[in-house]
Amino acid sequence: KALYARINEALAEAGVGGEDVFLGYVENGPEDWTFGFGRAQYLTGELKVPAAS
């Protein structure tokens, strides 16, 4: 909630009206990424999945 409010505040400071702000947040995992060539490199093992920090 705080992040959304701060984004809206910062945009308002830049002259963007609150009614013009649309934010969407979607979580995803390694299976959702591709770095080209039509392959999901984390799933194929071509790339190692980064460790969570």
Secondary structure in CASP SS format (residue, H / E / C, confidence):
PFRMAT SS
TARGET T0000
AUTHOR 0000-0000-0000
METHOD secondary structure of the structure
MODEL  1
K C 1.00
A H 1.00
L H 1.00
Y H 1.00
A H 1.00
R H 1.00
I H 1.00
N H 1.00
E H 1.00
A H 1.00
L H 1.00
A H 1.00
E H 1.00
A C 1.00
G C 1.00
V C 1.00
G C 1.00
G H 1.00
E H 1.00
D H 1.00
V C 1.00
F C 1.00
L C 1.00
G C 1.00
Y C 1.00
V C 1.00
E C 1.00
N C 1.00
G C 1.00
P H 1.00
E H 1.00
D H 1.00
W C 1.00
T C 1.00
F C 1.00
G C 1.00
F C 1.00
G C 1.00
R C 1.00
A C 1.00
Q H 1.00
Y H 1.00
L H 1.00
T H 1.00
G C 1.00
E C 1.00
L C 1.00
K C 1.00
V C 1.00
P C 1.00
A C 1.00
A C 1.00
S C 1.00
END
